[in-house]
């Protein structure tokens, strides 16, 4: 991701269209290039390229209803395509789109339901997400709502890819795709500190920074990730902070950072309870130690 960007996705959309009738058809094919992103913003695809049977075609910019919200018109691209009978026509659209979110989480949507305009069901559809690093439950958020996005169920993680497959799809708006991720910039902090610790596993500062990086991507603005990856992140953050305060026992800041992790998690986990949890008690011990070391 470039500076100040939540993350960019390079999209390649391949369609194999087949005219099932007995006569040739010609029509304007269109796809949306903007929509309200839920924050009252209308980011627009700027670099779309369109190919029909491997030949570049030009498109005109038109205004049609917002495909997600059905409100004010938004820009679409439209281009003419000939569909001979009983013949596959291959259409490719490529573009770059910026994700939506606030640090440290980002989401990427893909609209499927406009495909319902084609006759009959879509025989099959494969959606493949390729990350620039290994995909895992820590950086791909399944089974949890990040506030404005919830990843489409059914994705299979392998290597740096997450794959979804659909058969006989007659898409409705509920079928539109969503992907929730840890922002690339936030995940890079994790990878950078892990790499430093591979070289020097006794670097207390690096362990502290790693614990802080895990903590950042485990907490929401209010609450914490309850998915399997979030649970693992909490365990990893505790482990990293424990190593930091063991290797640097007189560093008040790492004790305070550890207390922050434990106290915030305990607050939301036991919301409304008057009983002090073990994590809350341990948080008090860590903040007391920090105050002993740095009373001012």
PADREN-837406 format. One record per residue (C-alpha): x, y, z; residue in three letters. Coordinates in nm, 3 decimals. Layout:
N
+---------+---------+---------+------+
|    east |   north |      up | code |
+---------+---------+---------+------+
|       X |       Y |       Z |  ALA |
...
+---------+---------+---------+------+
This chain:
296
+---------+---------+---------+------+
|    east |   north |      up | code |
+---------+---------+---------+------+
|   0.000 |   0.000 |   0.000 |  UNK |
|   0.128 |   0.348 |  -0.078 |  UNK |
|   0.156 |   0.602 |   0.202 |  UNK |
|  -0.176 |   0.700 |   0.363 |  UNK |
|  -0.363 |   0.427 |   0.173 |  UNK |
|  -0.552 |   0.154 |   0.363 |  UNK |
|  -0.452 |  -0.091 |   0.088 |  UNK |
|  -0.487 |  -0.144 |  -0.286 |  UNK |
|  -0.622 |  -0.444 |  -0.477 |  UNK |
|  -0.528 |  -0.514 |  -0.837 |  UNK |
|  -0.837 |  -0.677 |  -0.983 |  UNK |
|  -0.863 |  -0.901 |  -1.289 |  UNK |
|  -1.218 |  -1.009 |  -1.369 |  UNK |
|  -1.254 |  -1.276 |  -1.640 |  UNK |
|  -1.595 |  -1.364 |  -1.784 |  UNK |
|  -1.680 |  -1.640 |  -2.030 |  UNK |
|  -2.015 |  -1.546 |  -2.183 |  UNK |
|  -2.215 |  -1.773 |  -2.413 |  UNK |
|  -2.515 |  -1.683 |  -2.625 |  UNK |
|  -2.754 |  -1.977 |  -2.581 |  UNK |
|  -2.993 |  -1.854 |  -2.851 |  UNK |
|  -2.994 |  -1.915 |  -3.226 |  UNK |
|  -2.932 |  -1.557 |  -3.341 |  UNK |
|  -2.653 |  -1.310 |  -3.286 |  UNK |
|  -2.701 |  -1.050 |  -3.015 |  UNK |
|  -2.537 |  -0.712 |  -2.968 |  UNK |
|  -2.570 |  -0.515 |  -2.648 |  UNK |
|  -2.406 |  -0.261 |  -2.425 |  UNK |
|  -2.228 |  -0.442 |  -2.144 |  UNK |
|  -2.181 |  -0.232 |  -1.834 |  UNK |
|  -2.025 |  -0.252 |  -1.492 |  UNK |
|  -2.020 |  -0.004 |  -1.202 |  UNK |
|  -1.700 |   0.193 |  -1.143 |  UNK |
|  -1.814 |   0.370 |  -0.826 |  UNK |
|  -2.049 |   0.331 |  -0.531 |  UNK |
|  -2.103 |   0.478 |  -0.187 |  UNK |
|  -1.843 |   0.298 |   0.028 |  UNK |
|  -2.058 |   0.332 |   0.340 |  UNK |
|  -1.864 |   0.634 |   0.464 |  UNK |
|  -2.039 |   0.879 |   0.231 |  UNK |
|  -1.747 |   0.863 |  -0.012 |  UNK |
|  -1.760 |   0.762 |  -0.378 |  UNK |
|  -1.417 |   0.625 |  -0.476 |  UNK |
|  -1.398 |   0.570 |  -0.851 |  UNK |
|  -1.197 |   0.320 |  -1.053 |  UNK |
|  -0.957 |   0.524 |  -1.263 |  UNK |
|  -0.746 |   0.273 |  -1.454 |  UNK |
|  -0.995 |   0.020 |  -1.592 |  UNK |
|  -0.894 |  -0.167 |  -1.906 |  UNK |
|  -1.142 |  -0.380 |  -2.102 |  UNK |
|  -1.066 |  -0.667 |  -2.339 |  UNK |
|  -1.311 |  -0.863 |  -2.553 |  UNK |
|  -1.164 |  -1.182 |  -2.698 |  UNK |
|  -0.816 |  -1.049 |  -2.611 |  UNK |
|  -0.869 |  -0.720 |  -2.796 |  UNK |
|  -0.878 |  -0.387 |  -2.615 |  UNK |
|  -1.208 |  -0.202 |  -2.642 |  UNK |
|  -1.305 |   0.147 |  -2.533 |  UNK |
|  -1.593 |   0.227 |  -2.300 |  UNK |
|  -1.811 |   0.524 |  -2.238 |  UNK |
|  -1.881 |   0.665 |  -1.893 |  UNK |
|  -2.251 |   0.669 |  -1.809 |  UNK |
|  -2.453 |   0.747 |  -1.496 |  UNK |
|  -2.682 |   0.483 |  -1.351 |  UNK |
|  -2.829 |   0.408 |  -1.010 |  UNK |
|  -2.589 |   0.312 |  -0.730 |  UNK |
|  -2.582 |  -0.073 |  -0.743 |  UNK |
|  -2.540 |  -0.105 |  -0.366 |  UNK |
|  -2.762 |   0.164 |  -0.223 |  UNK |
|  -3.010 |   0.234 |  -0.504 |  UNK |
|  -2.984 |   0.605 |  -0.452 |  UNK |
|  -2.820 |   0.884 |  -0.654 |  UNK |
|  -2.669 |   0.788 |  -0.992 |  UNK |
|  -2.303 |   0.686 |  -0.995 |  UNK |
|  -2.058 |   0.630 |  -1.283 |  UNK |
|  -2.065 |   0.306 |  -1.478 |  UNK |
|  -1.860 |   0.192 |  -1.781 |  UNK |
|  -2.047 |   0.067 |  -2.087 |  UNK |
|  -1.908 |  -0.099 |  -2.401 |  UNK |
|  -2.069 |  -0.275 |  -2.698 |  UNK |
|  -2.016 |  -0.650 |  -2.742 |  UNK |
|  -2.130 |  -0.888 |  -3.018 |  UNK |
|  -2.245 |  -1.232 |  -2.903 |  UNK |
|  -2.264 |  -1.486 |  -3.190 |  UNK |
|  -2.488 |  -1.787 |  -3.122 |  UNK |
|  -2.336 |  -2.093 |  -2.951 |  UNK |
|  -1.999 |  -1.919 |  -2.916 |  UNK |
|  -1.793 |  -1.833 |  -2.609 |  UNK |
|  -1.705 |  -1.464 |  -2.580 |  UNK |
|  -1.430 |  -1.383 |  -2.334 |  UNK |
|  -1.439 |  -1.049 |  -2.153 |  UNK |
|  -1.165 |  -0.928 |  -1.921 |  UNK |
|  -1.176 |  -0.618 |  -1.704 |  UNK |
|  -0.873 |  -0.506 |  -1.503 |  UNK |
|  -0.847 |  -0.220 |  -1.256 |  UNK |
|  -0.705 |  -0.110 |  -0.923 |  UNK |
|  -0.934 |  -0.036 |  -0.630 |  UNK |
|  -0.859 |   0.111 |  -0.288 |  UNK |
|  -0.992 |  -0.062 |   0.019 |  UNK |
|  -1.214 |   0.097 |   0.282 |  UNK |
|  -1.148 |   0.112 |   0.651 |  UNK |
|  -0.969 |   0.263 |   0.943 |  UNK |
|  -0.643 |   0.149 |   1.091 |  UNK |
|  -0.567 |  -0.137 |   1.138 |  UNK |
|  -0.845 |  -0.302 |   0.931 |  UNK |
|  -0.948 |  -0.275 |   0.567 |  UNK |
|  -1.221 |  -0.430 |   0.355 |  UNK |
|  -1.260 |  -0.497 |  -0.017 |  UNK |
|  -1.602 |  -0.558 |  -0.174 |  UNK |
|  -1.694 |  -0.711 |  -0.509 |  UNK |
|  -2.043 |  -0.674 |  -0.655 |  UNK |
|  -2.189 |  -1.002 |  -0.782 |  UNK |
|  -2.558 |  -0.919 |  -0.802 |  UNK |
|  -2.538 |  -0.718 |  -1.125 |  UNK |
|  -2.470 |  -1.055 |  -1.293 |  UNK |
|  -2.834 |  -1.148 |  -1.234 |  UNK |
|  -2.918 |  -0.948 |  -1.547 |  UNK |
|  -2.784 |  -1.233 |  -1.763 |  UNK |
|  -3.022 |  -1.510 |  -1.870 |  UNK |
|  -3.031 |  -1.806 |  -1.631 |  UNK |
|  -2.776 |  -1.887 |  -1.364 |  UNK |
|  -2.402 |  -1.829 |  -1.376 |  UNK |
|  -2.264 |  -2.179 |  -1.426 |  UNK |
|  -1.963 |  -2.136 |  -1.203 |  UNK |
|  -1.761 |  -1.857 |  -1.046 |  UNK |
|  -1.423 |  -1.862 |  -0.875 |  UNK |
|  -1.301 |  -1.572 |  -0.667 |  UNK |
|  -0.932 |  -1.578 |  -0.574 |  UNK |
|  -0.762 |  -1.336 |  -0.338 |  UNK |
|  -0.381 |  -1.329 |  -0.353 |  UNK |
|  -0.198 |  -1.155 |  -0.071 |  UNK |
|   0.165 |  -1.037 |  -0.100 |  UNK |
|   0.248 |  -1.263 |   0.197 |  UNK |
|   0.116 |  -1.581 |   0.354 |  UNK |
|  -0.258 |  -1.571 |   0.419 |  UNK |
|  -0.367 |  -1.698 |   0.759 |  UNK |
|  -0.634 |  -1.661 |   1.026 |  UNK |
|  -0.443 |  -1.372 |   1.184 |  UNK |
|  -0.452 |  -1.141 |   0.880 |  UNK |
|  -0.773 |  -1.265 |   0.708 |  UNK |
|  -1.072 |  -1.208 |   0.936 |  UNK |
|  -1.342 |  -1.476 |   0.913 |  UNK |
|  -1.643 |  -1.519 |   1.141 |  UNK |
|  -1.630 |  -1.168 |   1.282 |  UNK |
|  -1.765 |  -0.824 |   1.192 |  UNK |
|  -1.498 |  -0.553 |   1.176 |  UNK |
|  -1.764 |  -0.281 |   1.189 |  UNK |
|  -1.834 |  -0.224 |   0.823 |  UNK |
|  -1.743 |  -0.557 |   0.666 |  UNK |
|  -1.782 |  -0.929 |   0.725 |  UNK |
|  -1.583 |  -1.171 |   0.509 |  UNK |
|  -1.793 |  -1.394 |   0.282 |  UNK |
|  -1.801 |  -1.746 |   0.436 |  UNK |
|  -1.657 |  -2.048 |   0.258 |  UNK |
|  -1.310 |  -1.920 |   0.175 |  UNK |
|  -1.027 |  -2.175 |   0.177 |  UNK |
|  -0.679 |  -2.053 |   0.270 |  UNK |
|  -0.375 |  -2.207 |   0.103 |  UNK |
|  -0.035 |  -2.038 |   0.084 |  UNK |
|  -0.087 |  -1.672 |   0.001 |  UNK |
|  -0.433 |  -1.733 |  -0.148 |  UNK |
|  -0.791 |  -1.747 |  -0.026 |  UNK |
|  -1.036 |  -1.910 |  -0.269 |  UNK |
|  -1.415 |  -1.919 |  -0.301 |  UNK |
|  -1.609 |  -2.128 |  -0.555 |  UNK |
|  -1.975 |  -2.094 |  -0.652 |  UNK |
|  -2.197 |  -2.312 |  -0.872 |  UNK |
|  -2.524 |  -2.225 |  -1.051 |  UNK |
|  -2.518 |  -1.876 |  -0.905 |  UNK |
|  -2.816 |  -1.646 |  -0.955 |  UNK |
|  -2.673 |  -1.364 |  -0.746 |  UNK |
|  -2.875 |  -1.137 |  -0.525 |  UNK |
|  -2.734 |  -0.846 |  -0.329 |  UNK |
|  -2.682 |  -1.081 |  -0.034 |  UNK |
|  -2.432 |  -1.269 |  -0.253 |  UNK |
|  -2.208 |  -0.966 |  -0.300 |  UNK |
|  -1.856 |  -1.047 |  -0.186 |  UNK |
|  -1.673 |  -0.894 |   0.109 |  UNK |
|  -1.322 |  -0.944 |   0.237 |  UNK |
|  -1.197 |  -0.819 |   0.576 |  UNK |
|  -0.823 |  -0.796 |   0.627 |  UNK |
|  -0.560 |  -0.656 |   0.856 |  UNK |
|  -0.423 |  -0.356 |   0.667 |  UNK |
|  -0.099 |  -0.439 |   0.484 |  UNK |
|   0.084 |  -0.161 |   0.673 |  UNK |
|  -0.025 |  -0.309 |   1.008 |  UNK |
|   0.065 |  -0.665 |   0.910 |  UNK |
|   0.406 |  -0.546 |   0.785 |  UNK |
|   0.487 |  -0.438 |   1.142 |  UNK |
|   0.430 |  -0.796 |   1.256 |  UNK |
|   0.644 |  -0.941 |   0.977 |  UNK |
|   0.925 |  -0.690 |   1.037 |  UNK |
|   0.949 |  -0.768 |   1.409 |  UNK |
|   0.927 |  -1.142 |   1.350 |  UNK |
|   1.219 |  -1.114 |   1.105 |  UNK |
|   1.428 |  -0.919 |   1.359 |  UNK |
|   1.361 |  -1.181 |   1.626 |  UNK |
|   1.470 |  -1.458 |   1.391 |  UNK |
|   1.813 |  -1.291 |   1.393 |  UNK |
|   1.817 |  -1.197 |   1.762 |  UNK |
|   1.565 |  -1.386 |   1.978 |  UNK |
|   1.690 |  -1.209 |   2.293 |  UNK |
|   1.600 |  -0.859 |   2.175 |  UNK |
|   1.358 |  -0.743 |   2.446 |  UNK |
|   1.265 |  -0.427 |   2.254 |  UNK |
|   1.171 |  -0.631 |   1.947 |  UNK |
|   0.958 |  -0.862 |   2.159 |  UNK |
|   0.780 |  -0.559 |   2.302 |  UNK |
|   0.721 |  -0.408 |   1.959 |  UNK |
|   0.589 |  -0.742 |   1.834 |  UNK |
|   0.350 |  -0.762 |   2.129 |  UNK |
|   0.230 |  -0.410 |   2.052 |  UNK |
|   0.182 |  -0.500 |   1.684 |  UNK |
|  -0.023 |  -0.807 |   1.777 |  UNK |
|  -0.226 |  -0.596 |   2.022 |  UNK |
|  -0.306 |  -0.336 |   1.753 |  UNK |
|  -0.459 |  -0.593 |   1.520 |  UNK |
|  -0.646 |  -0.778 |   1.796 |  UNK |
|  -0.847 |  -0.483 |   1.926 |  UNK |
|  -1.132 |  -0.297 |   1.760 |  UNK |
|  -1.216 |   0.059 |   1.852 |  UNK |
|  -1.455 |  -0.097 |   2.103 |  UNK |
|  -1.396 |  -0.461 |   2.185 |  UNK |
|  -1.166 |  -0.722 |   2.044 |  UNK |
|  -1.160 |  -0.981 |   1.768 |  UNK |
|  -1.352 |  -1.290 |   1.873 |  UNK |
|  -1.261 |  -1.500 |   1.568 |  UNK |
|  -1.007 |  -1.782 |   1.590 |  UNK |
|  -0.733 |  -1.552 |   1.462 |  UNK |
|  -0.816 |  -1.291 |   1.724 |  UNK |
|  -0.797 |  -1.547 |   2.003 |  UNK |
|  -0.458 |  -1.662 |   1.877 |  UNK |
|  -0.338 |  -1.300 |   1.850 |  UNK |
|  -0.420 |  -1.242 |   2.215 |  UNK |
|  -0.218 |  -1.547 |   2.315 |  UNK |
|   0.073 |  -1.437 |   2.095 |  UNK |
|   0.061 |  -1.081 |   2.231 |  UNK |
|   0.076 |  -1.208 |   2.591 |  UNK |
|   0.370 |  -1.433 |   2.502 |  UNK |
|   0.557 |  -1.146 |   2.333 |  UNK |
|   0.500 |  -0.903 |   2.622 |  UNK |
|   0.606 |  -1.168 |   2.874 |  UNK |
|   0.935 |  -1.208 |   2.688 |  UNK |
|   0.978 |  -0.829 |   2.671 |  UNK |
|   0.934 |  -0.775 |   3.048 |  UNK |
|   1.152 |  -1.079 |   3.123 |  UNK |
|   1.438 |  -0.955 |   2.903 |  UNK |
|   1.388 |  -0.590 |   3.007 |  UNK |
|   1.246 |  -0.616 |   3.361 |  UNK |
|   1.325 |  -0.252 |   3.449 |  UNK |
|   1.162 |  -0.098 |   3.140 |  UNK |
|   0.844 |   0.066 |   3.271 |  UNK |
|   0.693 |   0.120 |   2.925 |  UNK |
|   0.675 |  -0.250 |   2.837 |  UNK |
|   0.513 |  -0.325 |   3.173 |  UNK |
|   0.259 |  -0.049 |   3.100 |  UNK |
|   0.200 |  -0.177 |   2.747 |  UNK |
|   0.144 |  -0.527 |   2.884 |  UNK |
|  -0.101 |  -0.388 |   3.141 |  UNK |
|  -0.290 |  -0.213 |   2.861 |  UNK |
|  -0.328 |  -0.538 |   2.666 |  UNK |
|  -0.455 |  -0.730 |   2.969 |  UNK |
|  -0.682 |  -0.457 |   3.108 |  UNK |
|  -0.859 |  -0.369 |   2.782 |  UNK |
|  -0.919 |  -0.735 |   2.700 |  UNK |
|  -1.047 |  -0.803 |   3.053 |  UNK |
|  -1.277 |  -0.500 |   3.040 |  UNK |
|  -1.458 |  -0.616 |   2.725 |  UNK |
|  -1.449 |  -0.987 |   2.811 |  UNK |
|  -1.616 |  -0.926 |   3.147 |  UNK |
|  -1.825 |  -0.623 |   3.050 |  UNK |
|  -2.083 |  -0.549 |   3.318 |  UNK |
|  -1.930 |  -0.788 |   3.569 |  UNK |
|  -1.813 |  -0.665 |   3.911 |  UNK |
|  -1.575 |  -0.958 |   3.955 |  UNK |
|  -1.207 |  -0.905 |   3.878 |  UNK |
|  -1.079 |  -1.157 |   3.625 |  UNK |
|  -0.727 |  -1.305 |   3.642 |  UNK |
|  -0.625 |  -1.085 |   3.346 |  UNK |
|  -0.755 |  -0.774 |   3.525 |  UNK |
|  -0.559 |  -0.860 |   3.838 |  UNK |
|  -0.248 |  -0.926 |   3.635 |  UNK |
|  -0.297 |  -0.594 |   3.456 |  UNK |
|  -0.298 |  -0.418 |   3.796 |  UNK |
|   0.024 |  -0.594 |   3.890 |  UNK |
|   0.190 |  -0.484 |   3.566 |  UNK |
|   0.079 |  -0.120 |   3.593 |  UNK |
|   0.187 |  -0.111 |   3.958 |  UNK |
|   0.529 |  -0.239 |   3.856 |  UNK |
|   0.547 |   0.027 |   3.585 |  UNK |
|   0.462 |   0.297 |   3.843 |  UNK |
|   0.730 |   0.167 |   4.078 |  UNK |
|   0.987 |   0.192 |   3.800 |  UNK |
|   0.870 |   0.529 |   3.666 |  UNK |
|   0.655 |   0.707 |   3.925 |  UNK |
|   0.657 |   1.034 |   3.727 |  UNK |
+---------+---------+---------+------+
